[in-house]
Amino acid sequence: MYTIEMAYARMRELQDLANRSRAHQSPEPRAARAKIRLPRAKKR
């Protein structure tokens, strides 16, 4: 039987794994993504 506690435990495992993999990434891709932003329309 799959309980809500088991679901929360699994969700926490996945979150920890995601945080760990994010921490190992270099900050460069994030900086590159920031530069891709579209220019905003100029106010009149």
PyMOL commands that set and color helices and strands:
alter all, ss='L'
color gray80, all
select helices_A, chain A and resi 4-24+28-35
alter helices_A, ss='H'
color red, helices_A
deselect
rebuild
show_as cartoon
